[in-house]
């Protein structure tokens, strides 16, 4: 993820009414949804809704119930979009 800016990826915050996902990583027509959680939850209703509606190439949770912040920073963004 550290290479997202140098790889010409677009990074967004997504919101639809009361639903929100922390990060959307986009390049061309591919997207990855990334939700950051402070609790032990591995998912949430917002992420499930976004997955059902937009069918991202990848979705993941960062935090206690998912991937560590250190690990996500080491991920090549291209791998997220080619999952």
C-alpha positions as CSV (number, residue, x, y, z in Angstrom):
1,X,0.0,0.0,0.0
2,X,3.0,2.3,0.5
3,X,3.3,2.3,-3.3
4,X,-0.3,3.4,-4.0
5,X,0.6,7.0,-4.7
6,X,3.6,6.3,-6.9
7,X,1.6,3.7,-8.9
8,X,-1.1,6.2,-10.0
9,X,-3.8,4.6,-7.9
10,X,-6.8,6.7,-6.8
11,X,-7.6,6.5,-3.1
12,X,-11.1,7.4,-1.9
13,X,-13.3,7.4,1.2
14,X,-16.7,5.9,0.3
15,X,-20.0,6.9,1.8
16,X,-23.6,6.2,0.8
17,X,-26.1,7.6,3.4
18,X,-25.1,6.1,6.8
19,X,-22.8,3.5,5.2
20,X,-19.1,4.1,4.9
21,X,-15.9,2.3,4.0
22,X,-12.6,3.8,5.0
23,X,-10.6,3.3,1.8
24,X,-11.3,2.5,-1.8
25,X,-8.2,1.9,-3.9
26,X,-8.9,2.2,-7.6
27,X,-6.9,1.9,-10.8
28,X,-8.6,1.6,-14.2
29,X,-11.9,-0.3,-13.5
30,X,-10.6,-2.3,-10.6
31,X,-11.2,-1.5,-7.0
32,X,-10.2,-2.8,-3.5
33,X,-12.2,-2.0,-0.4
34,X,-10.3,-1.5,2.8
35,X,-12.1,-1.1,6.2
36,X,-10.1,-0.2,9.3
37,X,-11.6,-1.5,12.6
38,X,-10.6,-0.8,16.2
39,X,-12.7,-3.7,17.5
40,X,-12.2,-7.4,16.9
41,X,-14.8,-7.4,14.1
42,X,-13.6,-9.0,10.9
43,X,-16.3,-7.3,8.8
44,X,-19.2,-4.9,9.0
45,X,-22.5,-4.2,7.3
46,X,-21.0,-1.4,5.2
47,X,-18.3,-3.6,3.7
48,X,-20.8,-6.4,3.0
49,X,-23.1,-3.9,1.3
50,X,-20.3,-2.5,-0.8
51,X,-19.2,-6.0,-1.8
52,X,-22.7,-7.0,-2.9
53,X,-23.3,-3.8,-4.8
54,X,-19.9,-3.0,-6.5
55,X,-18.1,-6.4,-6.5
56,X,-14.6,-5.2,-5.7
57,X,-11.6,-7.2,-6.8
58,X,-10.6,-7.4,-3.2
59,X,-11.9,-6.5,0.2
60,X,-10.2,-6.6,3.6
61,X,-10.3,-5.5,7.1
62,X,-7.3,-3.9,8.9
63,X,-7.2,-4.0,12.6
64,X,-7.6,-6.5,15.5
65,X,-10.0,-8.7,13.6
66,X,-8.1,-8.7,10.3
67,X,-4.8,-7.8,8.8
68,X,-2.3,-5.7,10.9
69,X,-1.6,-2.1,9.9
70,X,2.1,-3.1,9.4
71,X,1.1,-5.9,7.0
72,X,-1.2,-3.8,4.9
73,X,1.6,-1.2,4.4
74,X,3.8,-3.9,2.9
75,X,1.2,-5.2,0.4
76,X,1.8,-4.4,-3.3
77,X,-1.4,-2.6,-4.4
78,X,-1.4,-4.3,-7.7
79,X,-1.9,-7.6,-6.0
80,X,-5.0,-6.4,-4.3
81,X,-6.5,-5.4,-7.6
82,X,-5.6,-8.7,-9.3
83,X,-7.1,-10.9,-6.6
